[in-house]
C-alpha cells in the first residue's frame, strides 16, 4: 500500500526534546566551567568559555533537529 503517516505522538516527543537539549547543554557547560574555575582558581574565565561552548552545542543540536524534521517532511527517511 502507501506510506504510513508519521505518528503525531512521536513528532511531539521529538519536538519537546529540542528545547530541553538546549537548556541542558547550556547548564552542563556552565557546570563544567564553574567546576574547573573552582579547581584552578581562574574565575570567571573558564565559566564563561564553557558556558559559550554549551550554548553553541545546544544550538547545534537544535539546528540538527530542524534539518532532520525538514528532511522528514520532504518524504525522505532519516538515516
trRosetta pair geometry for C-beta under 8 A, 3 or more apart (Angstrom, degrees):
i j d omega theta_ij theta_ji phi_ij phi_ji
3 75 7.8 134 43 -145 174 91
6 10 6.7 -114 173 67 88 117
6 11 5.9 77 134 -50 122 116
6 72 7.1 74 -86 161 149 120
7 10 4.1 75 81 5 107 110
7 11 6.9 179 92 -9 57 83
8 11 5.6 -55 -150 38 35 113
8 12 6.3 36 152 -20 68 106
9 12 5.6 -52 -145 37 33 112
9 13 6.3 35 155 -20 65 105
10 13 5.8 -54 -148 36 30 112
10 14 6.4 28 154 -16 64 107
11 14 5.8 -57 -147 39 29 109
11 15 6.2 27 155 -18 65 110
12 15 5.7 -56 -143 39 29 110
12 16 6.3 28 157 -21 64 107
13 16 5.9 -56 -147 34 28 109
13 17 6.8 28 154 -22 61 105
14 17 6.0 -57 -154 29 33 111
14 18 7.4 47 150 -36 62 94
14 65 7.3 171 165 -153 96 109
14 69 7.6 161 123 -82 130 105
15 18 6.0 -37 -161 5 39 117
15 69 7.9 66 -85 -95 87 143
16 19 7.4 -56 -167 36 40 94
16 20 6.7 36 145 -14 66 119
17 20 5.2 -66 -149 46 43 117
17 21 5.9 51 154 -29 77 101
17 65 7.9 -170 89 -114 91 144
18 21 6.0 -52 -151 28 26 110
18 22 7.0 26 152 -18 59 104
18 61 7.6 -179 -141 125 64 92
18 62 5.6 88 -173 -121 98 76
18 65 4.7 -173 -106 111 109 168
18 66 7.9 84 -136 -50 143 74
19 22 5.4 -51 -152 33 41 116
19 23 6.4 36 154 -15 71 104
19 62 7.9 50 -83 -104 43 114
20 23 6.0 -57 -148 39 32 107
20 24 6.0 27 158 -16 68 112
21 24 5.9 -57 -137 41 27 107
21 25 6.0 23 165 -16 65 111
21 58 6.1 160 127 -139 75 75
21 61 4.8 -106 142 114 138 143
21 62 6.9 179 83 -63 115 72
21 65 7.6 155 39 -38 148 139
22 25 6.4 -60 -145 38 21 104
22 26 6.5 22 156 -19 59 110
22 58 3.7 94 -136 177 54 119
22 59 6.8 60 -121 -65 102 50
22 61 7.2 -158 -70 70 63 108
22 62 5.6 27 -71 -57 112 121
23 26 5.8 -59 -152 35 29 113
23 27 6.4 20 157 -11 66 108
23 58 7.3 114 -16 -133 21 143
24 27 6.0 -60 -148 41 31 105
24 28 6.2 32 155 -21 67 107
24 58 7.6 153 60 -102 59 109
25 28 5.6 -50 -142 36 33 113
25 29 6.4 36 157 -18 63 104
25 54 5.0 171 144 -169 71 78
25 55 7.6 153 109 -80 99 19
25 57 4.5 -139 179 97 137 107
25 58 3.9 -179 66 -68 124 86
25 61 6.7 153 -27 12 153 136
26 29 5.9 -58 -153 37 28 110
26 30 6.4 28 150 -18 63 109
26 51 7.0 32 -166 -158 74 70
26 54 4.6 122 -122 130 30 115
26 55 5.3 46 -106 -79 94 65
26 58 5.4 -18 -43 -29 84 150
27 30 5.3 -52 -144 38 36 115
27 31 6.1 37 156 -21 68 105
27 54 7.1 -171 28 175 21 151
28 31 5.8 -54 -145 37 30 110
28 32 6.4 30 156 -18 64 105
28 54 5.7 168 70 -123 73 122
29 32 5.9 -54 -145 36 29 109
29 33 6.3 26 157 -15 63 110
29 50 4.4 -176 -178 154 76 76
29 51 5.2 136 119 -106 109 25
29 52 7.4 -139 159 48 144 30
29 53 5.1 -179 -135 78 129 81
29 54 2.0 -133 3 -40 136 118
29 55 6.9 -100 53 -15 157 58
29 57 6.9 162 -56 27 125 122
30 33 5.9 -60 -148 41 27 109
30 34 6.1 26 157 -18 65 111
30 47 6.7 31 -151 -162 62 83
30 50 6.7 167 -80 106 20 98
30 51 4.8 47 -87 -97 75 89
30 54 6.2 -75 -22 26 66 160
31 34 5.7 -55 -141 39 29 110
31 35 6.1 30 158 -19 64 108
32 35 5.8 -57 -148 38 27 111
32 36 6.3 22 157 -14 64 109
32 50 4.8 -141 84 -172 99 152
32 54 7.7 158 31 -60 112 117
33 36 5.9 -57 -144 40 29 106
33 37 6.1 31 156 -20 65 108
33 46 4.6 -179 -154 132 77 73
33 47 3.8 129 133 -114 115 35
33 48 6.9 179 -177 19 151 27
33 49 6.2 165 -116 62 123 72
33 50 3.0 -168 -56 45 104 122
33 51 5.7 -69 20 -30 156 74
34 37 5.7 -54 -145 37 29 113
34 38 6.4 30 154 -19 63 105
34 46 8.0 -170 -53 99 18 96
34 47 5.0 54 -73 -105 60 106
34 50 8.0 -114 -10 68 56 133
35 38 5.8 -54 -149 35 30 110
35 39 6.3 28 153 -19 64 108
36 39 5.5 -54 -144 37 34 113
36 40 6.0 0 167 9 70 112
36 42 7.4 -25 130 46 86 116
36 46 4.4 -104 94 145 115 154
36 47 8.0 -173 60 -59 89 58
36 50 7.1 125 28 -27 129 145
37 40 6.6 -70 -132 54 23 86
37 41 7.4 70 176 -106 56 6
37 42 5.3 -110 -128 67 68 73
37 43 4.3 89 176 -82 122 69
37 44 6.5 8 -129 -126 154 35
37 45 7.1 153 -104 51 106 63
37 46 4.6 -169 -62 56 83 108
37 47 5.1 -25 -25 -37 145 95
38 41 7.7 22 -167 -69 20 46
38 43 7.5 49 -68 -63 48 109
40 46 7.1 89 50 -15 125 148
42 45 5.0 -66 149 46 102 111
42 46 5.3 78 87 -12 121 107
43 46 7.8 -63 -93 36 39 87
43 47 6.7 26 -135 -5 68 122
44 47 4.8 -62 -168 48 73 120
44 48 5.6 75 134 -27 92 101
45 48 6.1 -60 -152 35 27 107
45 49 6.4 22 156 -15 65 109
46 49 5.5 -52 -141 39 36 112
46 50 6.0 24 164 -9 70 109
47 50 6.4 -63 -142 44 23 99
47 51 6.0 28 157 -24 62 111
48 51 5.7 -55 -144 35 27 114
48 52 6.5 27 157 -17 62 105
49 52 6.0 -59 -156 36 28 108
49 53 6.4 25 150 -16 64 108
50 53 5.2 -49 -142 39 39 114
50 54 6.2 46 155 -23 67 102
51 54 5.7 -53 -149 34 30 113
51 55 6.5 30 152 -18 63 104
52 55 5.7 -53 -149 36 33 111
52 56 6.4 34 152 -19 65 105
53 56 5.6 -53 -147 37 32 113
53 57 6.3 34 154 -20 65 105
54 57 5.7 -53 -146 36 31 111
54 58 6.4 33 154 -20 64 106
55 58 5.7 -54 -149 35 31 113
55 59 6.4 25 156 -12 65 106
56 59 6.1 -59 -147 41 30 105
56 60 6.1 35 153 -25 65 108
57 60 5.5 -52 -145 34 30 116
57 61 6.5 29 156 -16 63 104
58 61 5.9 -57 -152 37 30 108
58 62 6.4 32 149 -21 64 107
59 62 5.2 -50 -145 36 38 117
59 63 6.3 38 155 -18 68 101
60 63 5.9 -54 -150 36 29 108
60 64 6.5 33 150 -20 63 105
61 64 5.4 -50 -147 35 35 115
61 65 6.4 40 152 -22 65 103
62 65 5.7 -52 -151 34 31 113
62 66 6.5 30 151 -18 64 105
63 66 5.6 -51 -145 37 35 112
63 67 6.3 36 155 -19 66 105
64 67 5.8 -56 -148 37 30 111
64 68 6.3 31 153 -20 64 107
65 68 5.7 -56 -148 36 30 112
65 69 6.3 28 155 -17 65 107
66 69 5.8 -55 -147 38 30 111
66 70 6.3 32 154 -20 64 106
67 70 5.7 -54 -147 36 31 112
67 71 6.4 33 153 -20 64 105
68 71 5.7 -53 -149 35 31 112
68 72 6.4 26 154 -15 64 108
68 78 5.9 36 -160 -111 101 117
69 72 5.7 -56 -145 39 32 109
69 73 6.3 35 154 -22 64 107
70 73 5.6 -54 -147 34 30 114
70 74 6.7 29 154 -19 62 105
71 74 5.9 -60 -155 34 32 109
71 76 4.8 -68 177 73 85 116
71 78 6.7 114 97 -85 123 69
72 75 8.0 91 -178 -41 33 10
72 76 6.8 -98 -89 71 31 66
72 77 7.5 42 -111 -127 74 27
72 78 6.0 -15 -74 -45 105 98
